[in-house]
Amino acid sequence: MMPPVSYATGACKVFSLDYANMLESAPLFARAALTTLKISTAGIALALIIGLACAFLLYLRIPLAGRPVRAYIELSRNTPLLVQLFLLHFGLKVDAMPCSVAALAFLGGGYMAEALRGGLEAVERAQIESALSLGLSRWQTLCFVILPQALIVAVPALGANVIFLLKETSVVSVVAVTDIVAVAKDLISLYYETTEALIMLVLVYLVLLLPICLAIRHLERRVKHVAFGN
Amino acid sequence: MSPSAIDPTAISALGGLDVLLDANNLQRLAEGLLVTLKVAASSILIALALGIVIGLIALSRRRIVQVPYRLFLETVRIVPQIVWLFIVFFGLAKLFGWSWSGETSGILVFGLWGTAEMADLVRASVSSLPAHQTQSAQALGLSRMQIYRHVLVPQALRRLIPASINLATRIIKTTPLLVLITVVEVLKVGQQIIETRLLTTPAAAFWIYGFIFFIYFAICYPVSLSSRWLEERWNVGG
């Protein structure tokens, strides 16, 4: 599938790239990028759910929930994703794909919880009482009064977390998931196409991350102009 | 590889915990941890020194400063660090024949990444101080140096110190990536120990990686706590 190895012959070789080879590896990278996206989308979605649950448990001061939730947040935020992955995959024998998603969700959950809790704390507690006295149920108060305001405040932190988690997904190759990094590493070790593989690696990450970064920055700017009567 | 005190062919009675408790293995893990900490400490020192200098320079609003500064910051940040590690470790060796060790590459990458983040923290902590601070100080007749010494720097430090402690934990949490560029740090040592016992005590993986998980927690948690404590004490908010 790949043409034979072209070993560097000297200093003049520095920037003569094997473009045909780069083109040929493009589908491999595309498929890998899809895997990366799948893992990060699932991981980030789960992280948001976990984070939201934890933030609510802390915000509503649910009895007995405080300590375990806080312990989870500290554990997830103060350990590296790579070690979490190793523990899940090799220690607890979880399969590579579910393990990657689970580790990402575990890590992200703590970060999302902190971001959302910050947003929730920014909403005055008097609003809960006001909403309840207007006849809204507790559930309605949370969903339609508190949460929308909290989300607006939390957008910059949530956006930063999304980008952070997307970038963190780059380590899943250690549990034998064929992601972008794994493809690059294979190309380097099998064909010695180091420069080409690295350029492709950077390009794929730029294509993946730049639009998301710009979109999040745009969202932040829009949210800045939203103010709720204060 | 040093011989284990426990007969490696014997089926473990403790479900793999004995592999972790083996003094020989613990010592090897400690040696690996030392490598991890060495890389982390060197990177943090580089980040502090260079980051403060670059961050102060970046306070200038001139284009000749802002354009290269933004370019540096965004270039370092846009791709995951593992990509930078690959570029430095594999790429520079292929392109220019600079075959640095994994440790050196790690220190370089984490150091430069930390520098970018630190510079941005320094720039933000000074430039986020309201302009009326400077103006009031000027109105009181303070000189430029006095304004920096007595008004701006003390306030900026209160924002900067908790944030830079946080950055230190982030750098520590990035060090396991070294395992991907052949550095024998704590995670790699753990892998080696597990592999020697793979056939007899497969459950060792749980204990070894669990142990490493808690080592990282034991290092990062107190550091994050101190950052939060300082933040609350100085009342600057996250």
Chai-1 contact restraints between the chains, C-beta under 6 A:
chainA,res_idxA,chainB,res_idxB,connection_type,confidence,min_distance_angstrom,max_distance_angstrom,comment,restraint_id
A,V14,B,L95,contact,1.0,0.0,6.0,A-B,restraint_1
A,N78,B,F217,contact,1.0,0.0,6.0,A-B,restraint_2
A,N78,B,C220,contact,1.0,0.0,6.0,A-B,restraint_3
A,N78,B,Y221,contact,1.0,0.0,6.0,A-B,restraint_4
A,N78,B,S224,contact,1.0,0.0,6.0,A-B,restraint_5
A,T79,B,F213,contact,1.0,0.0,6.0,A-B,restraint_6
A,T79,B,Y216,contact,1.0,0.0,6.0,A-B,restraint_7
A,T79,B,F217,contact,1.0,0.0,6.0,A-B,restraint_8
A,P80,B,K173,contact,1.0,0.0,6.0,A-B,restraint_9
A,P80,B,P176,contact,1.0,0.0,6.0,A-B,restraint_10
A,P80,B,Y216,contact,1.0,0.0,6.0,A-B,restraint_11
A,L82,B,P176,contact,1.0,0.0,6.0,A-B,restraint_12
A,V83,B,P176,contact,1.0,0.0,6.0,A-B,restraint_13
A,V83,B,I212,contact,1.0,0.0,6.0,A-B,restraint_14
A,V83,B,F213,contact,1.0,0.0,6.0,A-B,restraint_15
A,V83,B,Y216,contact,1.0,0.0,6.0,A-B,restraint_16
A,F86,B,Y209,contact,1.0,0.0,6.0,A-B,restraint_17
A,L87,B,Y209,contact,1.0,0.0,6.0,A-B,restraint_18
A,L87,B,G210,contact,1.0,0.0,6.0,A-B,restraint_19
A,L87,B,F213,contact,1.0,0.0,6.0,A-B,restraint_20
A,F90,B,A205,contact,1.0,0.0,6.0,A-B,restraint_21
A,G91,B,A205,contact,1.0,0.0,6.0,A-B,restraint_22
A,G91,B,F206,contact,1.0,0.0,6.0,A-B,restraint_23
A,G91,B,Y209,contact,1.0,0.0,6.0,A-B,restraint_24
A,K167,B,P80,contact,1.0,0.0,6.0,A-B,restraint_25
A,S170,B,P80,contact,1.0,0.0,6.0,A-B,restraint_26
A,S170,B,I82,contact,1.0,0.0,6.0,A-B,restraint_27
A,V181,B,I82,contact,1.0,0.0,6.0,A-B,restraint_28
A,I188,B,F90,contact,1.0,0.0,6.0,A-B,restraint_29
A,T194,B,F90,contact,1.0,0.0,6.0,A-B,restraint_30
A,T194,B,K94,contact,1.0,0.0,6.0,A-B,restraint_31
A,T195,B,K94,contact,1.0,0.0,6.0,A-B,restraint_32
A,L198,B,I87,contact,1.0,0.0,6.0,A-B,restraint_33
A,L198,B,G91,contact,1.0,0.0,6.0,A-B,restraint_34
A,L201,B,V83,contact,1.0,0.0,6.0,A-B,restraint_35
A,V202,B,V79,contact,1.0,0.0,6.0,A-B,restraint_36
A,Y205,B,V79,contact,1.0,0.0,6.0,A-B,restraint_37
A,L209,B,I78,contact,1.0,0.0,6.0,A-B,restraint_38
